[in-house]
Amino acid sequence: MKENSIQNKAYPVPLIDTGQLALTANAVVQPFVETVWEIAQDDEELINRLRSLLSFLDEEKRYAEMFGMLQILYRQIGLDFTRELKTEFQNDAAFAYFMHIYALNFDETLEDFIAGVR
């Protein structure tokens, strides 16, 4: 008689296409930063608050809240955010990776805009 082993077997982590997620994040960040930059018109406080908020949500891994906030902001400035993403998130790991990369790309892209102005 064969014994059933009661073990915690490691389940394989779902594979995610990090390259595609990074490309998609960059594609949706760029127009957002450009539009926010135009709207802010040298309002450093507004820019810094948005950067701090995204950074905080990323550090705390509060990606659902970040996603909801971005949906509202994109809608308010007339950009489409979710239509491009509907097929990207096949699991929680893909969603978390995308949101983390989005926050990093947002900060980098904004830095490029700031450096270009100063």
DRENDO-1510 file (C-alpha; in Angstrom, 1 decimal, always signed):
<recs>
REC; n; res; u; v; w
REC; 1; MET; +0.0; +0.0; +0.0 .
REC; 2; LYS; +1.4; +3.4; -1.0 .
REC; 3; GLU; +1.4; +6.1; +1.6 .
REC; 4; ASN; +0.2; +9.5; +0.8 .
REC; 5; SER; +2.8; +12.0; +1.8 .
REC; 6; ILE; +1.5; +15.1; +3.5 .
REC; 7; GLN; +3.9; +17.8; +2.5 .
REC; 8; ASN; +3.7; +21.3; +1.5 .
REC; 9; LYS; +4.6; +21.0; -2.1 .
REC; 10; ALA; +5.9; +24.2; -3.7 .
REC; 11; TYR; +3.5; +25.3; -6.4 .
REC; 12; PRO; +5.2; +26.7; -9.5 .
REC; 13; VAL; +5.0; +30.5; -9.7 .
REC; 14; PRO; +3.0; +31.4; -12.8 .
REC; 15; LEU; +5.2; +32.7; -15.5 .
REC; 16; ILE; +4.6; +36.3; -16.5 .
REC; 17; ASP; +5.8; +38.1; -19.6 .
REC; 18; THR; +7.7; +40.8; -17.8 .
REC; 19; GLY; +9.0; +42.3; -21.0 .
REC; 20; GLN; +5.5; +42.8; -22.4 .
REC; 21; LEU; +4.2; +44.2; -19.1 .
REC; 22; ALA; +7.1; +46.6; -19.0 .
REC; 23; LEU; +6.4; +47.8; -22.5 .
REC; 24; THR; +2.8; +48.3; -21.7 .
REC; 25; ALA; +3.6; +50.2; -18.6 .
REC; 26; ASN; +5.9; +52.5; -20.5 .
REC; 27; ALA; +3.3; +53.0; -23.2 .
REC; 28; VAL; +0.6; +54.1; -20.8 .
REC; 29; VAL; +3.0; +56.2; -18.6 .
REC; 30; GLN; +4.4; +58.4; -21.3 .
REC; 31; PRO; +1.2; +60.1; -22.4 .
REC; 32; PHE; +0.0; +60.4; -18.8 .
REC; 33; VAL; +3.2; +62.2; -17.7 .
REC; 34; GLU; +3.1; +64.5; -20.7 .
REC; 35; THR; -0.5; +65.5; -19.9 .
REC; 36; VAL; +0.1; +65.9; -16.2 .
REC; 37; TRP; +3.2; +68.0; -17.0 .
REC; 38; GLU; +1.1; +70.3; -19.2 .
REC; 39; ILE; -1.7; +70.5; -16.7 .
REC; 40; ALA; +0.6; +71.2; -13.7 .
REC; 41; GLN; +2.3; +74.1; -15.5 .
REC; 42; ASP; +5.2; +74.4; -13.0 .
REC; 43; ASP; +3.1; +73.5; -10.0 .
REC; 44; GLU; +5.9; +71.6; -8.2 .
REC; 45; GLU; +3.6; +70.9; -5.2 .
REC; 46; LEU; +1.1; +69.1; -7.5 .
REC; 47; ILE; +3.9; +67.1; -9.2 .
REC; 48; ASN; +5.5; +66.2; -5.9 .
REC; 49; ARG; +2.2; +65.1; -4.3 .
REC; 50; LEU; +1.5; +62.8; -7.2 .
REC; 51; ARG; +5.0; +61.4; -7.1 .
REC; 52; SER; +4.8; +60.8; -3.4 .
REC; 53; LEU; +1.4; +59.2; -3.6 .
REC; 54; LEU; +2.5; +56.7; -6.3 .
REC; 55; SER; +5.7; +56.0; -4.5 .
REC; 56; PHE; +3.9; +55.4; -1.2 .
REC; 57; LEU; +1.3; +53.1; -2.8 .
REC; 58; ASP; +4.1; +51.2; -4.5 .
REC; 59; GLU; +6.2; +50.8; -1.4 .
REC; 60; GLU; +3.1; +49.6; +0.5 .
REC; 61; LYS; +2.2; +47.3; -2.4 .
REC; 62; ARG; -1.3; +48.8; -2.4 .
REC; 63; TYR; -1.6; +48.2; -6.1 .
REC; 64; ALA; -5.4; +47.9; -6.2 .
REC; 65; GLU; -5.7; +51.4; -4.8 .
REC; 66; MET; -3.0; +52.7; -7.2 .
REC; 67; PHE; -4.9; +51.2; -10.1 .
REC; 68; GLY; -8.2; +52.7; -9.0 .
REC; 69; MET; -6.6; +56.1; -8.5 .
REC; 70; LEU; -5.0; +55.9; -12.0 .
REC; 71; GLN; -8.3; +55.0; -13.6 .
REC; 72; ILE; -9.9; +58.1; -12.1 .
REC; 73; LEU; -7.0; +60.4; -13.1 .
REC; 74; TYR; -6.7; +59.0; -16.7 .
REC; 75; ARG; -10.5; +59.4; -17.1 .
REC; 76; GLN; -10.4; +63.0; -15.9 .
REC; 77; ILE; -7.7; +64.0; -18.3 .
REC; 78; GLY; -9.2; +62.2; -21.2 .
REC; 79; LEU; -6.8; +59.3; -21.6 .
REC; 80; ASP; -7.7; +55.6; -21.8 .
REC; 81; PHE; -6.0; +53.4; -19.2 .
REC; 82; THR; -7.9; +50.2; -18.8 .
REC; 83; ARG; -8.8; +49.3; -22.3 .
REC; 84; GLU; -5.1; +48.6; -23.1 .
REC; 85; LEU; -4.7; +46.5; -20.0 .
REC; 86; LYS; -7.6; +44.2; -20.0 .
REC; 87; THR; -5.6; +41.3; -21.4 .
REC; 88; GLU; -2.4; +42.0; -19.6 .
REC; 89; PHE; -3.3; +40.8; -16.1 .
REC; 90; GLN; -3.7; +37.1; -16.2 .
REC; 91; ASN; -2.8; +36.7; -12.5 .
REC; 92; ASP; -2.0; +38.7; -9.4 .
REC; 93; ALA; +1.8; +38.4; -10.0 .
REC; 94; ALA; +1.4; +40.1; -13.4 .
REC; 95; PHE; -0.8; +42.8; -11.9 .
REC; 96; ALA; +1.7; +43.5; -9.1 .
REC; 97; TYR; +4.6; +43.6; -11.4 .
REC; 98; PHE; +2.9; +45.9; -13.8 .
REC; 99; MET; +1.9; +48.4; -11.1 .
REC; 100; HIS; +5.4; +48.3; -9.6 .
REC; 101; ILE; +7.0; +49.0; -13.1 .
REC; 102; TYR; +4.4; +51.7; -13.7 .
REC; 103; ALA; +5.4; +53.5; -10.6 .
REC; 104; LEU; +9.1; +53.3; -11.5 .
REC; 105; ASN; +8.4; +54.4; -15.0 .
REC; 106; PHE; +6.3; +57.3; -13.9 .
REC; 107; ASP; +9.0; +58.6; -11.6 .
REC; 108; GLU; +11.8; +58.1; -14.3 .
REC; 109; THR; +9.7; +59.8; -17.0 .
REC; 110; LEU; +8.8; +62.7; -14.8 .
REC; 111; GLU; +12.5; +63.1; -13.9 .
REC; 112; ASP; +13.3; +63.3; -17.6 .
REC; 113; PHE; +10.7; +66.1; -18.0 .
REC; 114; ILE; +12.0; +68.0; -15.0 .
REC; 115; ALA; +15.6; +67.7; -16.2 .
REC; 116; GLY; +14.5; +69.0; -19.6 .
REC; 117; VAL; +13.0; +72.1; -18.1 .
REC; 118; ARG; +15.7; +73.0; -15.7 .
</recs>
